[in-house]
């Protein structure tokens, strides 16, 4: 096959029309561009086509969509002499494209019919049909024009950046503009391994989505599925899922997207993971996956491959994930990104631009160029990789809380993050301190507290002391007015403190990462939400505020349209109640039902 040959040759197909149902403009553009690149004979209108590709799973919906565009049909019978028309799932094309060969089209055909003699409809229906036809034509012209502009632009981009740049979608190319040629080439390798197309890499199997199966599945769906809930903050998401083995593979693909600088891919897989994590039943079929909001053809095809890979769920796998795990570049990038203070952006720079492959490389060739946080991350890499048990987290919280109350009587604390969400093993500790008296939470206290902890040997390094945090990729930047301390912690014995021995030299306990946040009482409810997470829960909660209320949610509070605090949302911690009481009032003010911290495990 020459470099100009298409991946698939669809020139043998009859006149084909892409129905835009359930597709955004960009998805329709990408699909039509891919079809044209495979020599598919696209028809200019519905009336001239006999094959229709669509994101449709039922024959009823297929007939409805054709009828709405002025094409009346009836089921094909053995006595019919009319030439047949077929509606085929778009997944047939995308799966074939990923597999590099044509899959049996029959197994993806949802509707086979013939045209009927049209009955003159009422004037209003004619108008509606005309409007739909006009809309289809306008969309077709828009897609062609955008494709023409993209082709002209991409030729220039490809000359600048090399042939590897051709692999990426328009959105991914926008994200790659600021990267070096070496980074783009390496990122292309990771994207190719994890499947850069509409579905994963080289899918096997041809799942059949029966209407009856979907109807049975729909009857048992949770309420949030039936109402097509798109926000993870509106549903419970427990830490344990009956589909954990499958979700684990999606985490690997999401990481590959993060290492490939694909923010769109990260968001899509985060949504997919959160939905599946919340689903309370073991998934039975790809069609069941397709009924879940946020899970598209890609999710269904990945599940189909995983389901059929082995009878034993413990041994099931996805080819793209196997290839990633076997890829040396991916494994090295994953290790570098896990260094405290580095993240995925830093990992790409170290790997592709600096050529560092190991911690020894970093120390030998780049130590002086690292930030202080990165130096600490490299120095204590092995210790920071060790998980902390809940009892250890509780001991750290007790020490900080006791010292805080010693300096400011009445100061209380709450442990947040993964610990509050119920995780048995956590990477780091986050603790919120507050007082019902606002005067006790003024600037200066956090510095006084860290100084005291340092003098007794609990704090070995202070990495940040102030308001803004230096964060690595994937963390939500705490751009607020809250006072914070980011420290390295090491547990000491009280006997050593009393004896005033040189604790820092003698202590053999592992170093830990700890964030201490001082919150004024008026912001306790929102700060507790923010610092508890999970990441997708908070992303959707902020989106809910923006889209449904026109407000902005921060750790400080909820900002209304006029710039002040939103009316009806009270985040204040009141005397005589727990901090969680203020958190509950925030969700109530936003018009949301209470979701406990142990049900915010959105992955």
C-alpha positions as CSV (number, residue, x, y, z in Angstrom):
1,X,0.0,0.0,0.0
2,X,1.4,3.4,-1.0
3,X,1.4,6.4,1.4
4,X,-1.5,7.8,-0.7
5,X,-3.7,4.7,-0.5
6,X,-6.7,4.9,1.7
7,X,-6.9,2.7,4.9
8,X,-10.2,1.3,3.6
9,X,-11.6,1.3,0.1
10,X,-15.4,2.0,0.2
11,X,-15.8,2.8,-3.5
12,X,-17.9,-0.3,-4.0
13,X,-20.7,1.0,-1.7
14,X,-23.9,2.4,-3.1
15,X,-24.6,6.1,-2.8
16,X,-24.2,6.8,0.9
17,X,-25.6,9.5,3.1
18,X,-24.3,10.4,6.6
19,X,-27.3,11.1,8.9
20,X,-26.2,13.8,11.5
21,X,-28.4,12.4,14.3
22,X,-26.7,12.5,17.7
23,X,-23.6,13.9,16.1
24,X,-22.1,17.3,16.9
25,X,-20.9,19.5,13.9
26,X,-17.3,18.6,14.6
27,X,-18.1,14.8,14.9
28,X,-20.1,15.0,11.6
29,X,-17.2,16.8,10.0
30,X,-14.6,14.3,11.2
31,X,-16.8,11.3,10.1
32,X,-17.5,12.8,6.6
33,X,-13.8,13.6,6.1
34,X,-12.8,10.0,7.0
35,X,-15.5,8.6,4.7
36,X,-14.2,10.7,1.8
37,X,-10.6,9.7,2.5
38,X,-11.8,6.1,2.0
39,X,-13.4,6.9,-1.4
40,X,-16.9,6.5,0.0
41,X,-19.5,7.6,-2.7
42,X,-21.3,10.2,-0.6
43,X,-24.7,11.2,-1.9
44,X,-25.6,14.9,-2.1
45,X,-29.1,14.3,-0.6
46,X,-31.3,11.8,1.2
47,X,-33.4,11.2,-1.9
48,X,-30.4,9.9,-4.0
49,X,-28.9,7.6,-1.3
50,X,-29.6,3.9,-0.7
51,X,-27.2,3.4,2.2
52,X,-27.4,5.5,5.4
53,X,-24.8,5.6,8.1
54,X,-26.0,6.9,11.5
55,X,-25.4,6.8,15.2
56,X,-28.7,4.9,15.6
57,X,-29.4,1.6,17.3
58,X,-33.0,0.7,16.5
59,X,-35.1,0.2,13.4
60,X,-37.9,2.4,14.8
61,X,-35.6,5.4,15.2
62,X,-34.1,4.8,11.7
63,X,-37.5,4.9,10.0
64,X,-38.4,8.0,12.0
65,X,-35.2,9.8,10.9
66,X,-35.8,8.9,7.3
67,X,-39.4,9.9,7.4
68,X,-38.5,13.3,9.0
69,X,-36.4,14.0,6.0
70,X,-39.1,13.2,3.5
71,X,-38.2,9.6,2.8
72,X,-41.1,7.2,3.6
73,X,-40.2,3.5,3.9
74,X,-41.6,0.2,4.8
75,X,-39.8,-3.0,5.9
76,X,-38.3,-5.1,3.0
77,X,-40.3,-8.2,2.2
78,X,-39.4,-11.2,0.1
79,X,-42.0,-10.2,-2.6
80,X,-40.7,-6.6,-2.9
81,X,-39.3,-5.7,-6.3
82,X,-38.1,-2.2,-5.2
83,X,-34.3,-1.7,-4.7
84,X,-33.6,-1.8,-0.9
85,X,-32.2,0.9,1.3
86,X,-30.2,0.2,4.4
87,X,-29.5,2.1,7.6
88,X,-26.2,0.9,9.1
89,X,-24.6,2.0,12.4
90,X,-21.8,4.4,12.0
91,X,-19.8,2.0,14.3
92,X,-19.5,-0.3,11.4
93,X,-17.3,2.2,9.6
94,X,-15.3,3.4,12.7
95,X,-14.6,-0.1,13.9
96,X,-13.6,-1.2,10.4
97,X,-11.3,1.8,10.2
98,X,-9.6,0.9,13.5
99,X,-9.3,-2.8,12.4
100,X,-7.9,-1.9,9.0
101,X,-10.4,-4.1,7.2
102,X,-14.1,-4.1,6.4
103,X,-16.2,-5.9,9.0
104,X,-19.4,-7.7,8.0
105,X,-21.9,-4.9,7.4
106,X,-24.9,-7.1,8.0
107,X,-24.2,-7.4,11.7
108,X,-24.4,-3.6,12.0
109,X,-27.5,-3.1,9.8
110,X,-30.4,-1.8,12.0
111,X,-33.0,-1.3,9.2
112,X,-33.6,-2.7,5.8
113,X,-36.5,-1.2,3.8
114,X,-37.9,0.0,0.5
115,X,-39.3,3.4,-0.5
116,X,-43.1,3.7,-0.5
117,X,-45.2,6.0,-2.6
118,X,-45.3,9.2,-0.7
119,X,-48.7,10.4,0.6
120,X,-49.2,14.2,0.2
121,X,-48.7,15.5,3.8
122,X,-50.4,18.6,5.3
123,X,-48.9,22.0,4.5
124,X,-47.2,22.2,7.9
125,X,-45.5,18.8,7.4
126,X,-44.3,19.9,4.0
127,X,-42.8,23.0,5.5
128,X,-41.2,21.0,8.3
129,X,-39.7,18.5,5.8
130,X,-38.4,21.4,3.7
131,X,-36.8,23.0,6.7
132,X,-35.1,19.7,7.6
133,X,-33.9,19.2,4.0
134,X,-32.6,22.8,4.0
135,X,-30.8,22.2,7.3
136,X,-29.2,19.0,6.0
137,X,-28.0,20.8,2.9
138,X,-26.7,23.7,5.0
139,X,-24.8,21.3,7.2
140,X,-23.4,19.4,4.2
141,X,-22.2,22.7,2.7
142,X,-20.7,23.8,6.0
143,X,-18.9,20.4,6.5
144,X,-17.5,20.6,2.9
145,X,-16.3,24.1,3.4
146,X,-14.7,23.4,6.8
147,X,-13.1,20.3,5.3
148,X,-11.7,22.4,2.5
149,X,-10.3,25.0,4.9
150,X,-8.8,22.3,7.2
151,X,-7.2,20.6,4.2
152,X,-5.5,23.9,3.2
153,X,-4.4,24.7,6.7
154,X,-3.2,21.1,7.5
155,X,-1.0,21.0,4.4
156,X,0.9,24.0,5.9
157,X,0.9,22.5,9.4
158,X,2.2,19.1,8.1
159,X,5.1,20.7,6.3
160,X,6.1,22.5,9.4
161,X,5.7,19.6,11.9
162,X,6.4,16.4,9.9
163,X,4.2,13.5,8.8
164,X,3.5,12.3,12.4
165,X,1.3,15.5,12.7
166,X,-1.2,13.9,10.3
167,X,-2.4,11.4,13.0
168,X,-4.2,14.0,15.1
169,X,-7.7,15.4,14.9
170,X,-8.2,19.2,14.5
171,X,-8.7,19.7,18.2
172,X,-5.6,17.6,19.1
173,X,-3.5,19.6,16.6
174,X,-4.5,22.8,18.3
175,X,-3.2,21.4,21.6
176,X,0.2,20.4,19.9
177,X,1.1,23.7,18.4
178,X,3.3,24.8,21.3
179,X,5.2,21.5,21.6
180,X,8.6,20.6,20.1
181,X,8.9,18.4,17.1
182,X,10.5,15.7,19.3
183,X,7.5,15.8,21.7
184,X,5.0,15.7,18.9
185,X,6.7,12.6,17.4
186,X,6.7,10.8,20.8
187,X,3.2,11.8,21.6
188,X,2.1,10.5,18.2
189,X,3.5,7.1,19.3
190,X,1.5,7.1,22.5
191,X,-1.7,8.2,20.8
192,X,-1.3,5.5,18.1
193,X,-0.9,2.8,20.8
194,X,-3.9,3.9,22.7
195,X,-6.1,4.4,19.7
196,X,-6.4,7.9,18.3
197,X,-9.5,7.3,16.2
198,X,-13.2,7.3,17.1
199,X,-12.8,3.9,18.8
200,X,-9.9,2.0,20.3
201,X,-7.0,0.3,18.4
202,X,-7.9,-2.8,16.3
203,X,-11.2,-3.9,17.9
204,X,-12.3,-7.5,17.6
205,X,-15.8,-8.8,17.5
206,X,-19.1,-7.4,16.0
207,X,-21.6,-6.7,18.8
208,X,-25.2,-6.9,17.8
209,X,-27.5,-4.4,19.7
210,X,-31.0,-5.9,19.8
211,X,-33.9,-3.7,20.5
212,X,-35.3,-6.2,23.0
213,X,-32.0,-6.3,24.9
214,X,-32.0,-2.5,25.2
215,X,-35.6,-2.4,26.4
216,X,-34.9,-4.9,29.1
217,X,-31.8,-3.0,30.2
218,X,-33.7,0.3,30.3
219,X,-36.3,-1.1,32.7
220,X,-33.7,-1.8,35.4
221,X,-31.7,1.5,35.0
222,X,-31.1,3.8,38.0
223,X,-33.1,7.0,38.0
224,X,-30.1,9.1,37.0
225,X,-29.7,7.0,33.9
226,X,-33.4,7.3,33.0
227,X,-33.3,11.1,33.2
228,X,-30.1,11.2,31.2
229,X,-28.1,12.8,34.0
230,X,-24.9,14.3,32.7
231,X,-23.5,15.7,36.0
232,X,-21.7,13.4,38.3
233,X,-22.5,15.7,41.2
234,X,-26.2,14.7,40.8
235,X,-25.7,11.0,41.5
236,X,-23.9,8.8,44.1
237,X,-20.6,7.3,43.0
238,X,-19.3,4.7,45.5
239,X,-15.6,3.7,45.7
240,X,-16.4,0.0,44.9
241,X,-17.8,-0.8,41.4
242,X,-18.9,-4.1,40.0
243,X,-17.2,-3.1,36.8
244,X,-13.8,-2.2,38.4
245,X,-11.8,-4.6,36.3
246,X,-13.0,-2.9,33.1
247,X,-12.7,0.6,34.5
248,X,-9.1,-0.1,35.4
249,X,-8.2,-0.4,31.7
250,X,-9.9,3.0,31.0
251,X,-7.6,4.6,33.6
252,X,-4.6,3.5,31.6
253,X,-6.0,4.9,28.3
254,X,-6.9,8.2,30.1
255,X,-3.3,8.4,31.4
256,X,-2.1,7.9,27.8
257,X,-4.2,10.8,26.7
258,X,-2.7,13.0,29.5
259,X,0.8,12.0,28.5
260,X,-0.2,12.9,24.9
261,X,-1.4,16.4,25.8
262,X,-5.0,15.6,24.8
263,X,-7.2,17.6,27.1
264,X,-10.3,16.5,25.1
265,X,-9.4,12.8,25.6
266,X,-8.8,13.3,29.3
267,X,-12.2,14.9,29.7
268,X,-14.0,12.2,27.6
269,X,-12.4,9.3,29.5
270,X,-12.9,11.0,32.9
271,X,-16.6,11.3,32.1
272,X,-16.8,7.7,30.9
273,X,-15.0,6.4,34.1
274,X,-17.3,8.5,36.4
275,X,-20.4,7.1,34.7
276,X,-19.3,3.5,34.8
277,X,-18.1,3.9,38.4
278,X,-21.6,5.1,39.4
279,X,-23.4,2.4,37.6
280,X,-24.5,-0.1,40.3
281,X,-24.9,-3.3,38.2
282,X,-22.4,-5.5,36.4
283,X,-22.4,-4.6,32.7
284,X,-23.8,-7.4,30.6
285,X,-23.5,-6.2,27.0
286,X,-22.1,-3.3,24.8
287,X,-25.7,-2.2,24.2
288,X,-26.1,-1.6,28.0
289,X,-23.0,0.6,27.9
290,X,-24.5,2.6,25.0
291,X,-27.5,3.5,27.2
292,X,-25.4,5.4,29.7
293,X,-25.0,9.1,29.2
294,X,-21.3,9.9,28.5
295,X,-20.6,6.5,27.1
296,X,-20.5,6.5,23.3
297,X,-19.5,4.1,20.5
298,X,-16.0,4.2,21.8
299,X,-17.0,3.0,25.3
300,X,-19.2,0.2,23.8
301,X,-16.5,-1.1,21.5
302,X,-13.9,-1.1,24.3
303,X,-16.3,-3.0,26.5
304,X,-17.1,-5.5,23.7
305,X,-13.5,-6.2,23.2
306,X,-12.8,-6.6,26.9
307,X,-15.9,-8.8,27.4
308,X,-14.9,-11.2,24.7
309,X,-11.1,-11.3,25.3
310,X,-11.4,-14.1,27.9
311,X,-14.1,-16.1,29.8
312,X,-12.3,-15.2,33.1
313,X,-13.0,-11.5,34.1
314,X,-9.6,-11.4,35.9
315,X,-7.8,-12.2,32.6
316,X,-9.7,-10.0,30.3
317,X,-7.9,-7.2,28.5
318,X,-7.9,-4.6,25.8
319,X,-5.3,-4.7,23.1
320,X,-4.5,-1.0,23.2
321,X,-3.9,-1.3,27.0
322,X,-1.6,-4.3,26.5
323,X,0.4,-2.4,23.9
324,X,0.7,0.6,26.2
325,X,1.9,-1.5,29.1
326,X,4.5,-3.2,26.9
327,X,5.7,0.2,25.5
328,X,8.9,1.4,27.1
329,X,8.2,5.1,26.3
330,X,4.8,4.9,28.0
331,X,6.2,3.2,31.1
332,X,9.0,5.8,31.4
333,X,6.7,8.7,30.9
334,X,4.3,7.3,33.5
335,X,7.1,7.0,36.0
336,X,8.4,10.6,35.4
337,X,4.9,12.0,35.6
338,X,4.4,10.4,39.0
339,X,7.3,12.4,40.5
340,X,6.0,15.0,42.9
341,X,6.0,18.4,41.3
342,X,6.5,17.1,37.7
343,X,3.2,15.9,36.2
344,X,2.6,15.0,32.6
345,X,3.8,18.3,31.1
346,X,7.1,18.1,32.9
347,X,7.4,14.4,32.1
348,X,7.1,15.2,28.3
349,X,9.7,17.9,28.6
350,X,12.1,15.7,30.5
351,X,11.7,12.7,28.2
352,X,11.5,14.3,24.8
353,X,13.5,17.5,25.1
354,X,16.0,16.6,27.8
355,X,16.4,12.9,27.0
356,X,16.1,11.9,30.7
357,X,14.9,8.3,31.2
358,X,15.7,7.5,34.9
359,X,16.0,9.3,38.2
360,X,19.7,9.0,37.9
361,X,19.6,10.9,34.6
362,X,17.6,13.7,36.3
363,X,20.1,14.0,39.1
364,X,23.2,13.8,36.9
365,X,22.2,16.1,34.1
366,X,19.4,18.4,35.4
367,X,19.5,18.7,39.1
368,X,20.3,22.4,39.2
369,X,17.5,23.2,36.7
370,X,14.8,21.6,38.9
371,X,12.5,23.5,41.1
372,X,12.8,22.9,44.8
373,X,9.6,20.9,44.8
374,X,10.9,18.7,42.0
375,X,14.2,18.1,43.8
376,X,12.2,17.0,46.8
377,X,10.0,14.8,44.6
378,X,13.1,13.1,43.1
379,X,14.9,12.8,46.5
380,X,11.9,11.1,48.2
381,X,10.4,9.4,45.1
382,X,10.3,5.9,46.6
383,X,8.9,7.1,49.9
384,X,6.2,9.2,48.2
385,X,5.1,6.2,46.2
386,X,4.3,4.3,49.4
387,X,0.6,4.5,50.3
388,X,-0.6,5.7,53.7
389,X,-3.1,3.7,55.7
390,X,-6.1,5.4,57.3
391,X,-4.6,5.1,60.8
392,X,-1.5,6.9,59.7
393,X,-3.5,9.7,58.1
394,X,-5.5,10.0,61.3
395,X,-2.4,10.2,63.4
396,X,-1.1,13.1,61.2
397,X,-4.4,14.9,61.5
398,X,-4.5,14.5,65.3
399,X,-1.0,16.0,65.6
400,X,-1.8,19.0,63.4
401,X,-5.2,19.5,65.0
402,X,-3.8,19.3,68.5
403,X,-1.0,21.9,67.8
404,X,-3.5,24.2,66.0
405,X,-5.8,24.1,69.0
406,X,-2.9,24.8,71.3
407,X,-2.1,28.0,69.4
408,X,-5.8,28.9,68.9
409,X,-8.2,27.3,71.4
410,X,-11.4,26.2,69.6
411,X,-9.6,25.6,66.3
412,X,-11.1,22.4,64.6
413,X,-10.0,20.3,61.7
414,X,-11.3,17.9,59.1
415,X,-9.3,15.5,57.0
416,X,-10.3,15.7,53.3
417,X,-9.2,14.2,50.0
418,X,-9.2,10.5,49.4
419,X,-9.3,9.8,53.1
420,X,-12.7,11.6,53.5
421,X,-14.0,9.7,50.4
422,X,-13.3,6.5,52.3
423,X,-10.1,5.2,50.6
424,X,-8.1,2.7,52.6
425,X,-4.8,3.8,51.1
426,X,-4.0,7.4,50.1
427,X,-1.1,9.2,48.5
428,X,-1.1,12.4,50.6
429,X,-2.9,14.1,53.4
430,X,-5.0,17.3,53.1
431,X,-6.4,18.9,56.3
432,X,-8.7,21.8,56.7
433,X,-8.5,24.0,59.8
434,X,-11.1,26.6,60.8
435,X,-12.7,28.4,63.8
436,X,-16.2,29.8,64.2
437,X,-14.5,33.1,65.2
438,X,-13.3,34.8,62.0
439,X,-10.6,36.7,64.0
440,X,-8.8,33.3,64.8
441,X,-8.3,32.5,61.1
442,X,-6.4,35.7,60.1
443,X,-3.2,35.5,58.1
444,X,-0.1,34.6,60.2
445,X,-1.6,31.6,62.0
446,X,-0.6,29.1,59.3
447,X,3.1,30.3,59.5
448,X,3.0,30.1,63.3
449,X,1.6,26.5,63.1
450,X,4.2,25.3,60.6
451,X,7.0,26.8,62.6
452,X,5.9,25.0,65.7
453,X,5.6,21.6,63.9
454,X,9.0,22.2,62.3
455,X,10.6,22.8,65.6
456,X,9.4,19.5,66.9
457,X,10.6,17.6,63.8
458,X,7.2,16.8,62.3
459,X,7.8,19.0,59.3
460,X,11.1,18.4,57.4
461,X,10.6,20.7,54.4
462,X,8.2,23.6,53.8
463,X,7.5,23.8,50.0
464,X,4.8,26.4,50.0
465,X,3.4,28.9,52.5
466,X,0.8,31.4,51.3
467,X,-2.2,31.5,49.0
468,X,-1.4,30.3,45.5
469,X,-0.3,26.7,45.2
470,X,2.3,25.4,42.7
471,X,0.4,22.3,41.3
472,X,1.2,19.7,38.8
473,X,-1.1,18.5,35.9
474,X,-4.4,17.0,36.9
475,X,-4.8,18.9,40.1
476,X,-7.3,21.7,40.4
477,X,-5.4,25.0,41.0
478,X,-6.6,26.6,44.3
479,X,-6.8,30.1,43.0
480,X,-8.5,31.6,46.1
481,X,-7.7,33.6,49.2
482,X,-7.2,30.7,51.5
483,X,-4.0,30.4,53.4
484,X,-2.2,27.1,52.6
485,X,1.0,25.2,53.6
486,X,2.4,22.4,51.6
487,X,4.9,20.5,53.6
488,X,6.9,17.2,53.8
489,X,6.0,15.3,57.0
490,X,7.7,12.7,59.0
491,X,6.3,11.0,62.1
492,X,8.3,11.3,65.3
493,X,8.1,9.8,68.7
494,X,7.0,12.0,71.7
495,X,10.0,10.6,73.6
496,X,12.3,12.1,71.0
497,X,10.5,15.5,71.3
498,X,10.9,15.6,75.0
499,X,14.5,14.5,74.9
500,X,15.2,17.1,72.1
501,X,17.3,14.5,70.2
502,X,18.4,15.4,66.7
503,X,15.2,13.9,65.3
504,X,15.6,14.8,61.6
505,X,18.9,12.8,61.4
506,X,17.8,9.8,63.5
507,X,14.2,9.3,62.3
508,X,13.8,6.4,59.9
509,X,10.0,6.9,59.2
510,X,9.0,7.6,55.6
511,X,8.5,11.1,54.4
512,X,4.9,12.1,53.5
513,X,3.2,14.9,51.6
514,X,0.8,17.0,53.6
515,X,-1.4,20.1,52.7
516,X,-2.7,22.3,55.5
517,X,-5.5,24.8,54.6
518,X,-6.7,27.5,56.9
519,X,-10.3,28.4,56.1
520,X,-12.4,31.4,57.5
521,X,-15.8,30.3,58.8
522,X,-17.7,31.9,55.9
523,X,-15.9,29.6,53.4
524,X,-15.9,26.3,55.2
525,X,-18.8,24.7,53.2
526,X,-17.2,25.4,49.7
527,X,-13.7,24.7,50.8
528,X,-14.7,21.3,52.2
529,X,-16.4,20.5,48.9
530,X,-13.3,21.6,46.9
531,X,-10.7,19.8,48.9
532,X,-12.7,16.6,49.3
533,X,-13.1,15.9,45.5
534,X,-13.2,13.7,43.5
535,X,-11.9,15.5,40.5
536,X,-14.7,14.8,38.1
537,X,-17.3,15.4,40.8
538,X,-15.9,18.9,41.4
539,X,-15.5,19.5,37.6
540,X,-19.2,18.8,37.1
541,X,-20.3,20.7,40.2
542,X,-18.5,23.9,38.9
543,X,-20.1,23.2,35.5
544,X,-23.6,22.9,37.2
545,X,-23.1,26.2,38.9
546,X,-22.1,27.9,35.6
547,X,-24.6,26.3,33.2
548,X,-27.7,25.9,35.5
549,X,-27.2,28.9,37.8
550,X,-24.9,31.4,36.1
551,X,-22.6,31.3,39.2
552,X,-18.9,30.6,39.8
553,X,-17.9,28.1,42.5
554,X,-14.5,28.5,44.2
555,X,-13.0,27.3,47.5
556,X,-13.9,30.8,48.9
557,X,-17.6,30.6,48.1
558,X,-20.2,30.8,45.3
559,X,-20.0,34.0,43.3
560,X,-23.3,35.3,41.8
561,X,-23.8,37.1,38.5
562,X,-23.2,40.5,40.0
563,X,-19.8,39.6,41.4
564,X,-20.9,39.2,45.1
565,X,-21.8,36.0,46.9
566,X,-24.7,34.1,45.3
567,X,-28.0,34.7,47.0
568,X,-29.3,31.7,48.9
569,X,-26.0,29.8,49.2
570,X,-24.6,29.9,52.7
571,X,-21.2,28.3,53.2
572,X,-20.6,29.6,56.8
573,X,-19.6,27.2,59.5
574,X,-21.8,28.0,62.5
575,X,-21.2,27.5,66.2
576,X,-22.5,24.2,67.5
577,X,-22.5,22.3,64.1
578,X,-19.9,20.2,62.2
579,X,-18.1,21.5,59.2
580,X,-20.2,19.1,57.1
581,X,-23.3,21.0,58.1
582,X,-22.0,24.0,56.2
583,X,-21.1,21.8,53.2
584,X,-24.7,20.4,53.1
585,X,-26.1,23.9,53.1
586,X,-24.0,24.8,50.0
587,X,-25.4,21.8,48.0
588,X,-28.9,22.7,49.2
589,X,-28.5,26.3,48.1
590,X,-27.3,25.1,44.6
591,X,-30.5,23.0,44.3
592,X,-28.8,19.7,44.6
593,X,-29.4,16.7,46.8
594,X,-26.8,15.7,49.4
595,X,-24.2,13.3,48.1
596,X,-21.9,12.1,50.9
597,X,-18.1,12.3,50.5
598,X,-17.9,8.5,50.3
599,X,-20.2,8.7,47.2
600,X,-18.0,11.2,45.3
601,X,-15.5,8.6,44.1
602,X,-15.6,9.6,40.4
603,X,-12.1,8.3,39.7
